[in-house]
Structure formats: structure tokens, C-alpha cells
């Protein structure tokens, strides 16, 4: 089955798995996730990187009441390989945002000079709010990279050291 991912908005936002948007045990969206994703799909091509097949991922997303987005199965590949494949569709690194958590997600974004937004465990609602209020405007205006990105990465790394 061919990968069905909308392109053409000039901005790419990738979610590194469903755990960025919904609680895994209850399969319900984090507070603010649905509204944030609804906004994201208006201004960016949004893709979820999944470890399951596309059909299962779409079903899970739909059951949670989340807006439909593109799905790319990871299939034992590194996140960086998947992100590179998507970026190869004509996106500039400064227009590509990976939403994820963990060292591998951050490393994938850094390897490809893409932007990174950490989804911090236990702080997801606040993260979605910050993404909408601060991160997305900075992405769209080209001011995400630099001090803002550095602050996010430092906060992400600090949390990893504590955990």
C-alpha cells in the first residue's frame, strides 16, 4: 500500500508515535492535543511515525477522536531515516518539526538539522499549550531555531537526566 501523506503546505510536523498525543492506557488525547493538532493540520503537513501498520494507527487515532493525519510506519527503521524520507519531499530543515520524547527523537532531529519539540512525560497538556502559543508561531515566522530551540532541548535533557 502506498504511503498517503499530504504534502504542499511548506511545513512538516512529525509526531514520534501516538504517545505524543494520547495517554497509552486509556487511549484518550492529552488535554489540548486535539485542538493543537486541528490547528497544525491547517498550516502544516502532519505525519505520525508509528510502529504499527497504517490501518491500525488510523483506527487508534480515529477512536481517540483526533483529526486524521498522515501515517508513516517506522518498520524497524530509525526515526532519522523516516524523517529524512519525509524531508526529501521538499521541506527545508527549518520548516520541519519533530515532536517527540527521548534521546533518539532529539538525535534524529539534530542529525537532519530539523527542529525538535519535546513532549515531556507528565507535562503533556502544558507542552501542547506551549506548542500552540509559542512554538507554532515561531515555526511559522522562522524564529524557532536559536534561543527557543536551545531552551527546549535543555529542558528536555534536564528531564532525561532526572528520570
C-alpha positions as CSV (number, residue, x, y, z in Angstrom):
1,X,0.0,0.0,0.0
2,X,1.4,3.4,-1.0
3,X,2.0,5.9,1.7
4,X,-0.7,8.5,1.7
5,X,0.7,11.7,3.1
6,X,-0.5,15.1,2.1
7,X,2.3,17.5,1.2
8,X,2.4,21.0,-0.1
9,X,1.9,23.3,2.9
10,X,5.7,24.0,3.1
11,X,5.9,23.0,6.8
12,X,6.2,19.4,8.1
13,X,5.3,18.4,11.6
14,X,6.0,14.8,12.6
15,X,4.8,13.1,15.8
16,X,7.1,10.4,17.0
17,X,4.3,7.9,17.9
18,X,0.9,8.1,19.4
19,X,2.2,8.6,22.9
20,X,2.9,12.2,21.9
21,X,-0.9,12.8,21.6
22,X,-2.7,10.4,23.8
23,X,-2.5,8.5,27.0
24,X,-1.5,5.0,26.2
25,X,-3.5,3.1,28.7
26,X,-6.8,4.9,28.3
27,X,-6.3,5.8,24.6
28,X,-7.7,9.3,25.1
29,X,-6.0,12.5,23.9
30,X,-4.0,14.6,26.3
31,X,-5.7,17.9,27.2
32,X,-5.1,20.3,24.3
33,X,-3.7,17.7,21.9
34,X,-6.9,17.5,19.7
35,X,-7.2,21.3,19.4
36,X,-3.4,21.7,18.7
37,X,-3.5,19.0,16.0
38,X,-6.5,20.6,14.4
39,X,-4.5,23.9,14.2
40,X,-1.4,22.1,13.0
41,X,-3.1,20.5,10.0
42,X,-4.3,23.9,8.8
43,X,-0.8,25.2,8.4
44,X,1.5,22.1,8.1
45,X,1.6,18.6,6.7
46,X,1.3,16.5,9.8
47,X,2.5,12.9,10.0
48,X,2.6,10.3,12.8
49,X,5.5,7.9,12.8
50,X,4.1,4.6,14.0
51,X,5.5,1.2,15.0
52,X,2.2,-0.5,13.9
53,X,0.7,-0.7,10.5
54,X,-1.1,2.3,8.9
55,X,-4.6,0.8,9.3
56,X,-4.2,0.1,13.0
57,X,-2.7,3.6,13.6
58,X,-5.5,5.3,11.8
59,X,-8.1,3.3,13.7
60,X,-6.5,4.2,17.0
61,X,-6.3,7.9,16.1
62,X,-10.0,7.9,14.9
63,X,-11.2,6.1,18.1
64,X,-9.5,8.8,20.2
65,X,-11.3,11.5,18.2
66,X,-8.2,13.0,16.9
67,X,-8.0,14.7,13.4
68,X,-6.8,12.4,10.6
69,X,-3.2,13.0,9.7
70,X,-0.6,11.2,7.6
71,X,0.9,7.9,8.9
72,X,4.3,6.5,8.2
73,X,5.1,3.1,9.6
74,X,8.6,3.0,11.0
75,X,9.2,-0.7,10.4
76,X,12.4,-1.2,12.3
77,X,13.9,1.9,10.8
78,X,15.4,4.7,12.9
79,X,13.3,7.8,13.3
80,X,16.0,9.7,11.4
81,X,15.5,7.5,8.3
82,X,11.8,8.2,8.3
83,X,12.2,11.9,9.0
84,X,14.8,12.1,6.2
85,X,12.4,10.3,3.8
86,X,9.7,12.9,4.6
87,X,12.0,15.8,4.4
88,X,13.1,14.6,1.0
89,X,9.7,15.6,-0.3
90,X,10.9,19.2,-0.5
91,X,10.9,20.5,3.1
92,X,13.6,22.8,4.3
93,X,15.1,21.7,7.7
94,X,14.0,25.0,9.3
95,X,10.4,24.1,8.3
96,X,10.4,20.6,9.8
97,X,9.4,20.0,13.4
98,X,9.7,16.6,15.1
99,X,7.5,16.3,18.3
100,X,8.9,13.5,20.4
101,X,10.5,12.5,23.7
102,X,13.6,10.7,24.4
103,X,17.2,10.8,23.2
104,X,16.6,9.0,19.9
105,X,13.9,11.6,18.8
106,X,16.2,14.5,19.7
107,X,19.2,12.9,18.0
108,X,17.1,12.3,14.8
109,X,16.1,15.9,14.6
110,X,19.6,17.1,15.3
111,X,21.1,14.8,12.7
112,X,18.9,16.2,10.0
113,X,19.1,19.8,11.3
114,X,15.3,19.7,11.8
115,X,13.5,21.4,14.7
116,X,12.6,19.5,17.8
117,X,9.7,20.0,20.3
118,X,9.9,17.8,23.4
119,X,6.7,16.2,24.7
120,X,7.6,15.9,28.3
121,X,6.1,12.9,30.2
122,X,3.6,14.0,32.8
123,X,3.5,17.5,31.3
124,X,1.8,16.8,28.0
125,X,-1.1,19.3,28.4
126,X,1.4,22.1,29.1
127,X,3.5,21.0,26.2
128,X,0.6,21.1,23.8
129,X,-0.4,24.6,25.1
130,X,3.2,25.9,24.7
131,X,3.4,24.4,21.2
132,X,0.3,26.3,20.1
133,X,1.0,29.6,21.9
134,X,4.8,29.8,21.4
135,X,6.3,27.0,19.2
136,X,4.0,27.1,16.2
137,X,4.1,30.9,15.8
138,X,7.9,30.7,16.0
139,X,8.0,27.9,13.4
140,X,5.8,29.8,11.0
141,X,7.8,33.0,11.4
142,X,11.2,31.3,11.1
143,X,12.3,32.2,14.7
144,X,12.1,28.7,16.2
145,X,15.8,27.9,15.8
146,X,18.2,29.5,18.1
147,X,17.4,30.5,21.7
148,X,13.9,29.0,21.8
149,X,15.2,25.6,20.4
150,X,18.1,25.7,22.8
151,X,15.8,26.3,25.8
152,X,13.5,23.4,24.7
153,X,16.5,21.0,24.3
154,X,18.0,22.0,27.6
155,X,14.6,21.4,29.4
156,X,14.3,18.0,27.6
157,X,17.8,16.9,28.5
158,X,17.4,18.1,32.1
159,X,14.3,15.9,32.4
160,X,16.1,12.9,31.0
161,X,18.9,13.3,33.5
162,X,16.4,13.4,36.4
163,X,14.5,10.4,35.2
